């Protein structure tokens, strides 16, 4: 086969091997955003049309009614009060649980004998559904922020503990041994090998834990509270106010997506050194 012909065939094969969905204008990010926006608008329009015609309005409400509820909450300031209570409890519990979980993970990871002793107790507590502890925390700390903070902290603690331990196990022991052979101290091995190697696992745990922290906060507020988005859901449901329930759920979706996106970008920035 002639070289020129062979080169043409190879180029054609390479072109054919490229994914078809990566070609043309359809791959533009703006069109992706537009497509998602159109889907959202279409769903809202269908919901508005179906409410009262094929869906019972009493149970399903409508986007316009939900918007009116949100507008009322914004104008009277109740939205900011309840959202602030939820975010405060979640933030304190998340930071406390993450910090203790990461530190405990490193301590157990660096002391295998202690880790083996503590393993059955940690596993037993981790296997316990954390929501079962919510009534106990209400008894111990009341219906205020403290009980929600404790529930979030316990939930996040185990996620970060196990992720940190898994990250330490994933570190290549040959690198640490090579550094020790060259005369590095234990502190230098931890700082230069162990911590950087564990960071991807820690950030993955932090990103996952924020969802669990948000869920734990809302569940705690649904069980017993006098403020928060969970309280709004429980109060609206008790009044058979479907629009209020959907409005509170909409707030939860927006905040959850925002927090996850922030953590994802922080993770990408912090781990840029790996590329």
C-alpha positions in Angstrom: 0.0 0.0 0.0 1.3 3.4 -0.9 2.4 5.6 2.1 0.1 8.5 1.0 -2.9 6.2 0.7 -2.1 4.5 4.0 -1.9 7.9 5.7 -5.3 8.9 4.3 -6.9 5.7 5.5 -5.4 6.1 9.0 -6.6 9.7 9.2 -10.1 8.6 8.1 -10.1 5.9 10.8 -9.0 8.3 13.5 -11.7 10.7 12.5 -14.3 7.9 12.5 -13.1 6.8 15.9 -13.9 10.2 17.4 -17.3 10.3 19.3 -20.1 11.7 17.1 -21.5 13.7 20.0 -18.4 15.8 20.2 -18.8 17.4 16.8 -20.5 20.5 15.6 -22.4 23.2 17.4 -24.3 20.8 19.7 -21.1 20.4 21.8 -21.1 24.1 22.8 -21.6 24.7 26.5 -24.2 27.5 25.9 -26.4 25.1 24.0 -26.2 22.6 26.9 -27.3 25.3 29.4 -30.1 26.4 27.0 -31.3 22.8 26.7 -31.5 22.4 30.5 -33.3 25.7 30.8 -35.9 24.7 28.2 -36.5 21.4 29.9 -37.0 23.2 33.2 -39.4 25.7 31.7 -41.3 23.0 29.9 -41.8 21.0 33.1 -43.0 24.2 34.9 -45.4 25.1 32.2 -46.8 21.5 32.1 -47.2 21.6 35.9 -49.0 24.9 35.7 -51.3 23.6 33.0 -51.9 20.3 34.7 -52.7 21.8 38.1 -56.4 21.9 38.5 -57.1 20.1 35.2 -55.5 16.6 35.5 -53.8 17.0 38.9 -55.7 18.0 42.1 -54.6 21.5 42.9 -55.1 20.9 46.6 -52.3 18.3 46.7 -50.0 19.4 43.9 -50.4 23.2 44.0 -48.9 25.1 41.0 -45.7 27.0 40.2 -47.5 30.3 40.4 -48.8 29.5 43.9 -45.3 28.3 45.0 -43.8 31.6 43.7 -46.4 33.6 45.7 -45.4 31.7 48.8 -41.7 32.3 48.2 -42.4 36.0 47.5 -44.3 36.3 50.8 -41.5 34.6 52.8 -38.9 37.0 51.2 -41.0 40.1 51.9 -41.7 39.3 55.6 -38.2 38.1 56.2 -39.2 34.6 57.4 -37.2 32.9 54.6 -33.9 34.4 55.7 -34.6 33.6 59.3 -35.4 29.9 58.7 -32.7 29.5 56.0 -30.1 31.1 58.3 -31.1 28.7 61.1 -30.7 25.7 58.8 -27.4 26.8 57.4 -26.0 27.7 60.8 -26.7 24.3 62.3 -25.5 22.5 59.2 -22.3 24.6 58.9 -21.2 24.2 62.6 -22.0 20.5 62.6 -20.3 20.0 59.2 -17.1 21.8 60.2 -16.9 20.1 63.7 -17.7 16.6 62.3 -15.3 17.0 59.4 -12.4 18.2 61.6 -12.8 15.5 64.2 -13.3 12.8 61.5 -10.2 13.8 59.6 -8.0 14.1 62.7 -9.3 10.8 64.0 -8.7 9.1 60.6 -5.1 10.2 60.6 -4.5 9.1 64.2 -6.0 5.7 63.6 -4.3 5.4 60.2 -0.9 6.1 61.8 -1.5 3.7 64.7 -2.6 0.3 63.1 -2.8 -1.5 66.5 -5.1 1.1 67.9 -7.2 1.0 64.7 -7.6 -2.8 65.1 -8.8 -2.4 68.7 -11.3 0.4 67.8 -12.5 -1.2 64.6 -15.5 -3.1 66.0 -16.7 -0.2 68.0 -16.4 2.3 65.1 -18.1 -0.2 62.8 -21.0 -0.7 65.2 -21.6 3.1 65.6 -21.2 3.7 61.9 -23.8 1.0 61.1 -26.3 2.6 63.4 -28.8 4.8 61.5 -27.9 8.3 62.6 -31.5 9.5 62.5 -32.2 7.1 65.4 -30.0 9.3 67.5 -32.1 12.5 66.8 -34.7 11.9 69.6 -31.8 11.3 72.0 -30.2 14.5 71.0 -33.5 16.3 71.4 -33.8 15.0 75.0 -30.2 15.9 75.8 -29.9 19.3 74.0 -33.5 20.4 73.4 -35.2 21.5 70.2 -32.7 24.3 69.4 -29.6 24.4 67.2 -27.6 22.2 69.5 -29.5 18.9 68.8 -29.2 19.5 65.0 -25.5 20.4 65.3 -24.8 17.1 67.1 -26.8 15.1 64.6 -24.9 16.6 61.7 -21.5 16.3 63.4 -22.0 12.6 64.1 -23.2 11.9 60.6 -20.3 13.7 58.9 -17.7 12.4 61.4 -18.0 8.8 60.2 -17.9 9.7 56.5 -14.7 11.6 56.9 -13.2 9.1 59.3 -13.6 6.2 56.8 -12.5 8.3 53.8 -9.4 9.4 55.5 -8.5 5.9 56.5 -9.1 4.7 53.0 -6.9 7.5 51.7 -4.1 6.5 54.0 -4.4 2.8 53.0 -4.2 3.9 49.3 -0.9 5.7 49.7 2.0 3.8 48.1 4.1 2.5 51.0 7.2 2.3 48.7 7.2 6.0 48.5 7.3 6.4 52.2 10.0 3.8 52.6 12.1 5.5 49.9 11.8 8.8 51.6 12.8 7.3 54.9 15.8 5.6 53.3 16.9 9.0 52.1 16.9 10.3 55.7 13.4 11.9 56.0 11.8 12.1 59.4 8.4 10.7 60.2 7.0 14.2 60.1 8.4 14.9 56.7 6.9 11.6 55.4 3.5 12.5 56.7 3.7 16.0 55.3 5.1 15.2 51.9 3.6 11.8 51.1 0.7 10.9 53.4 -1.2 14.2 53.5 -1.0 14.9 49.7 -1.9 11.3 48.9 -4.9 11.4 51.2 -6.2 14.8 50.1 -8.3 13.4 47.1 -10.1 11.0 49.5 -10.7 13.8 52.0 -12.1 16.2 49.4 -14.4 13.4 48.0 -15.6 12.8 51.6 -16.2 16.5 52.1 -18.2 16.7 48.9 -20.4 13.7 49.8 -20.7 14.7 53.4 -22.3 18.1 52.6 -25.4 16.3 51.2 -25.6 14.1 54.3 -25.2 17.1 56.5 -28.0 18.9 54.8 -30.2 15.9 55.0 -29.4 15.4 58.7 -30.2 19.0 59.5 -33.6 18.8 57.7 -34.5 15.5 59.4 -33.6 17.0 62.8 -35.8 20.0 62.1 -38.6 17.8 61.0 -38.5 15.8 64.2 -38.4 18.7 66.6 -37.6 22.4 66.0 -38.9 25.9 66.2 -37.0 27.2 63.1 -35.4 26.1 59.9 -36.4 24.9 56.4 -37.4 21.6 57.9 -39.7 23.4 60.3 -41.3 25.2 57.4 -41.9 21.9 55.6 -43.4 20.4 58.8 -45.6 23.5 59.5 -46.8 23.8 55.9 -47.7 20.0 55.8 -49.6 20.4 59.1 -51.6 23.2 57.5 -52.2 21.1 54.3 -50.4 23.9 52.4 -48.9 22.1 49.4 -47.5 25.3 48.0 -45.6 26.0 51.2 -44.2 22.4 51.1 -43.1 22.8 47.5 -41.6 26.2 48.2 -39.5 24.9 51.0 -38.4 21.9 48.9 -37.4 24.3 46.1 -35.2 26.2 48.6 -33.5 23.0 49.6 -32.8 22.0 46.0 -31.2 25.4 45.2 -29.1 25.4 48.4 -28.0 21.8 48.0 -26.9 22.3 44.3 -25.1 25.5 45.3 -23.1 23.9 48.1 -22.2 20.9 46.0 -21.0 23.1 43.2 -18.9 25.2 45.5 -17.2 22.1 47.0 -16.6 20.6 43.6 -14.8 23.8 42.4 -12.8 24.0 45.7 -11.8 20.4 45.2 -10.7 21.0 41.6 -8.7 24.1 42.7 -7.0 22.3 45.6 -6.0 19.3 43.6 -4.8 21.2 40.6 -1.2 20.3 41.6 -1.9 16.7 40.6 -2.4 17.5 36.9 
